[in-house]
Amino acid sequence: MSEPVIAQKSPIPTPVEAGKSYYWCACGKSANQPFCDGSHAGSDFTPLKFEATETKTVYLCGCKHTKNPPFCDGTHKSL
């Protein structure tokens, strides 16, 4: 599998609503970070669907190297 593009080296604070589904960009190419816009087409990547369990701000991974997708785990600090 190829390496994702690093969209940014920091988490992306993102407000989410309970019960709503979201598609996190795993390739790093989306112009709509942190969400998928279809830019992964023709690559090894697919967006990650997740459902918010509560309405709050979450911190989604911007570097695309997290070990806990779609959430930031601090991996960007070592890139």
ZARO-367414 format. One record per residue (C-alpha): residue number from 0; residue in one letter; z, y, x. Coordinates in steps of 0.001 Angstrom, whole numbers. Last residue first. Example, Ala and Ser with C-alpha at 12.3 -4.5 7.8 and 13.67 -1.06 7.14 Angstrom:
<vodrens>
{nr=1; rest=S; w=7140; v=-1060; u=13670}
{nr=0; rest=A; w=7800; v=-4500; u=12300}
</vodrens>
This chain:
<vodrens>
{nr=78; rest=L; w=11150; v=12881; u=6989}
{nr=77; rest=S; w=14886; v=12199; u=7371}
{nr=76; rest=K; w=16194; v=14859; u=4958}
{nr=75; rest=H; w=13558; v=13857; u=2385}
{nr=74; rest=T; w=15417; v=10540; u=1922}
{nr=73; rest=G; w=18168; v=12405; u=40}
{nr=72; rest=D; w=18309; v=10004; u=-2921}
{nr=71; rest=C; w=16143; v=12034; u=-5310}
{nr=70; rest=F; w=15481; v=10303; u=-8634}
{nr=69; rest=P; w=12205; v=8752; u=-9787}
{nr=68; rest=P; w=12622; v=6402; u=-8048}
{nr=67; rest=N; w=15760; v=5157; u=-6259}
{nr=66; rest=K; w=14586; v=4303; u=-2710}
{nr=65; rest=T; w=13092; v=7796; u=-2501}
{nr=64; rest=H; w=9850; v=8305; u=-531}
{nr=63; rest=K; w=7952; v=10494; u=-3041}
{nr=62; rest=C; w=8973; v=13707; u=-1207}
{nr=61; rest=G; w=9684; v=15575; u=-4451}
{nr=60; rest=C; w=12209; v=13139; u=-5893}
{nr=59; rest=L; w=13557; v=14137; u=-9292}
{nr=58; rest=Y; w=16854; v=15941; u=-9725}
{nr=57; rest=V; w=17988; v=15702; u=-13343}
{nr=56; rest=T; w=18885; v=18558; u=-15689}
{nr=55; rest=K; w=20417; v=17440; u=-18980}
{nr=54; rest=T; w=19659; v=15902; u=-22368}
{nr=53; rest=E; w=20755; v=12279; u=-22227}
{nr=52; rest=T; w=19257; v=8828; u=-21708}
{nr=51; rest=A; w=15965; v=10209; u=-20439}
{nr=50; rest=E; w=13239; v=7592; u=-20486}
{nr=49; rest=F; w=11275; v=6688; u=-17384}
{nr=48; rest=K; w=7628; v=5923; u=-16724}
{nr=47; rest=L; w=6634; v=5690; u=-13065}
{nr=46; rest=P; w=3107; v=6869; u=-12320}
{nr=45; rest=T; w=686; v=4452; u=-10662}
{nr=44; rest=F; w=-328; v=4365; u=-7010}
{nr=43; rest=D; w=-2767; v=2146; u=-5107}
{nr=42; rest=S; w=-5479; v=4803; u=-5418}
{nr=41; rest=G; w=-8603; v=5228; u=-7582}
{nr=40; rest=A; w=-6887; v=7569; u=-10014}
{nr=39; rest=H; w=-3654; v=8954; u=-8495}
{nr=38; rest=S; w=-4565; v=12497; u=-9604}
{nr=37; rest=G; w=-3847; v=11507; u=-13222}
{nr=36; rest=D; w=-1588; v=14490; u=-13993}
{nr=35; rest=C; w=1709; v=12757; u=-13239}
{nr=34; rest=F; w=4963; v=14707; u=-13366}
{nr=33; rest=P; w=7068; v=16164; u=-10570}
{nr=32; rest=Q; w=4875; v=18057; u=-9987}
{nr=31; rest=N; w=1953; v=19185; u=-12202}
{nr=30; rest=A; w=-691; v=19558; u=-9470}
{nr=29; rest=S; w=-332; v=15814; u=-8947}
{nr=28; rest=K; w=-1063; v=14485; u=-5446}
{nr=27; rest=G; w=2394; v=13142; u=-4565}
{nr=26; rest=C; w=1438; v=9522; u=-5300}
{nr=25; rest=A; w=4489; v=8547; u=-7384}
{nr=24; rest=C; w=4164; v=11225; u=-10073}
{nr=23; rest=W; w=6944; v=10734; u=-12629}
{nr=22; rest=Y; w=5870; v=9923; u=-16190}
{nr=21; rest=Y; w=8412; v=11039; u=-18799}
{nr=20; rest=S; w=9699; v=9483; u=-22012}
{nr=19; rest=K; w=11974; v=11347; u=-24456}
{nr=18; rest=G; w=15122; v=9765; u=-25881}
{nr=17; rest=A; w=17451; v=12441; u=-24491}
{nr=16; rest=E; w=15608; v=15555; u=-23323}
{nr=15; rest=V; w=14892; v=16356; u=-19672}
{nr=14; rest=P; w=15349; v=19503; u=-17553}
{nr=13; rest=T; w=13945; v=19030; u=-14037}
{nr=12; rest=P; w=15410; v=20124; u=-10718}
{nr=11; rest=I; w=12840; v=19012; u=-8095}
{nr=10; rest=P; w=14464; v=17487; u=-5028}
{nr=9; rest=S; w=13503; v=18765; u=-1580}
{nr=8; rest=K; w=10863; v=18048; u=1037}
{nr=7; rest=Q; w=7871; v=18864; u=-1155}
{nr=6; rest=A; w=4741; v=17073; u=-2436}
{nr=5; rest=I; w=4899; v=14529; u=388}
{nr=4; rest=V; w=1687; v=12544; u=-105}
{nr=3; rest=P; w=2360; v=8869; u=-785}
{nr=2; rest=E; w=1773; v=6218; u=1890}
{nr=1; rest=S; w=-780; v=3486; u=1260}
{nr=0; rest=M; w=0; v=0; u=0}
</vodrens>
